[in-house]
Amino acid sequence: MNKKQLVAEVSRRTNLPNYVVSAVLDVIVDTIIDTISKGEFVKLVGFGTFSLSIRKGRGVDIQTTLDSTYRLPKFKAGKTFKNIVNI
């Protein structure tokens, strides 16, 4: 399912216009991205938790002679979500 299909399905289920659902979805995604990039987490009970993972890079950065690290977004599915998928 892509974004357009998701918006259409949510619109159908809520009887809201597509442009409203699309705008709300955009704000939700932007808020999650902004929150994670600040090093905080977003927990949606039953669905899952979005967080930031800091990984140590492989090798050494030759230019700075410091170990390189990088930041990755991480998602951990919630118990309810896992249970529904495993049915």
N, C-alpha and C positions, 0 to 999 in steps of 0.2 A: 504494500500500500504506500503510495507516495503522498505528498502533502495535499495535493488537489483532491485526491480520493478521501483522505482523512477529513478535510474540511467539508466535503460533500456529505459524508456519513454523519459527522457531528451536527451539521446543519439539518439533516433529515430527522435525527433523533431529538433535537431541541426546538425545531421549528423556528430557528433563527436564520437570517439571511447569510449567505456564504461570505459576504464581505465582512460581516461582524465576527463570525467564527474565525476567519483568516486573520483579522486584526488581533483578536484575543490570543490566538495561537502564536502569532509573531511576538507579542509582548511576553507571553509565558516563556518561550524559547530564549528571547533576549535576556530576560531576568535570570533564568537558570545560568546562562553563559556568563553574565556579569558577576553573579554570586560566586560561581566556581572559580572564575579568574581572580577573585579576591582571596581565594584560599578558604572560603567557607563552604558549607554543604547545603544541599536542598534535599529534605526528606519528605517523601509523599507516602504516608502510612498505607501499607497494603500494596503499593506499586513498587517503590524502591528508593534508593538514595543515590544522588549525584554528588560526587566529591572530586577532589584534586589529588592526584598521586604524583609524588616527586620521585623520579627514578635517577639513579646514578648512571652516568654515561659510561660507555666502554672506552677504556684507554684514557689518555691524558690530552688535554687541549694544549698543543705545542706552543701556541702564541701566548697564552697566559700562564702556562705551567700549573694550572689548577685542574682538578678533576671537573669534568663537565657534568652537569645535571640537566634534566629536562622535566617539564611538567606535562602531565597527561590527564585528560578528563577520565573519570571512572564512573561506572554505574553498577550498583549491586541491586539485583532484583529482590523485592520484598517477599515475605513468606506467602502471603495470599496470592501474589502473582505467580510464584513458583508452583504453588499447589494447583492453580487453575491450568497452567500449562502442562502439568504432569498428569492430568486426568486422561 
